[in-house]
Amino acid sequence: MNNVKWMLAMAAIAATTGLTIAPVSLAQPSAPTAGALQRIRGFLNGGSPKRGPGGNGGSRGDAPFCLVNPGQGETLWTEQPLVMAQGRVVRLDLRLADEPNALWSTSVIPGDENWVQVAYDGDPLVPGEQYEWVFYQWRRDRTLGIRQRVPFQVMAAGDERDRIAATIEYLQAAPDQSLRLQLDYLLGKQLAADALQLLFTAEEPSDTLLEDRQALVAEICAEPEP
């Protein structure tokens, strides 16, 4: 799509969705600006669904754990979510809310600094349904135990979901700044989990973006001051 056609299409979308379109510089790389990252930080520090260190299923003496994505009780637009945490996680299950059996399960081998990043690759999740991620760690007695439960829901089917899909499709075709525009749009829709998923799955991330992601995780997982 050439630049003129794309801008006309975006103007039409803005009129119906309320999206604010920042001026696009064709010389600018497709990377989030400092302003976009600051918006993410502000959103996460402004009462968004709980992320950070701790756990609701562990016991005293368990290995440290930090939830990065999604937040507790968060609504997601995507049907193929990305799970991120820091901790010695060995298994991850997906369940329907209030159901004991897993719909999907995978073994986990944490990376450097016990980083866990798992892309769900099962059947697409059902719009409007409520789910739960269940993180498992080895306990001190060498038994497998639940370290964290993370309830979340997928945005229901309907006009709003369809509008988001259409807008994201156009933003992905942006001649420049596609990543920044998508981040701004998702945060404007209160879809922090989708914004973080986009940020951490960007193709060919620059050194600056890699450093920004590490800094963001460090901020989320910092222990609160006494």
Secondary structure, 3 states (H helix, E strand, C coil): CCHHHHHHHHHHHHHHHCCCCCCCCCCCCCCCCHHHHHHHHHHHCCCCCCCEECCCCCCCCCCCEEEEECCCCEEECCCCCEEEEEECEEEEEEEECCCCCEEEEEECCCCHHHEEEEECCCCCCCCCCEEEEEEEEECCCCCEEEEEEEEEEECCCCHHHHHHHHHHHHHHCCCCCHHHHHHHHHHHCCCHHHHHHHHHCCCCCCHHHHHHHHHHHHHHCCCCCC
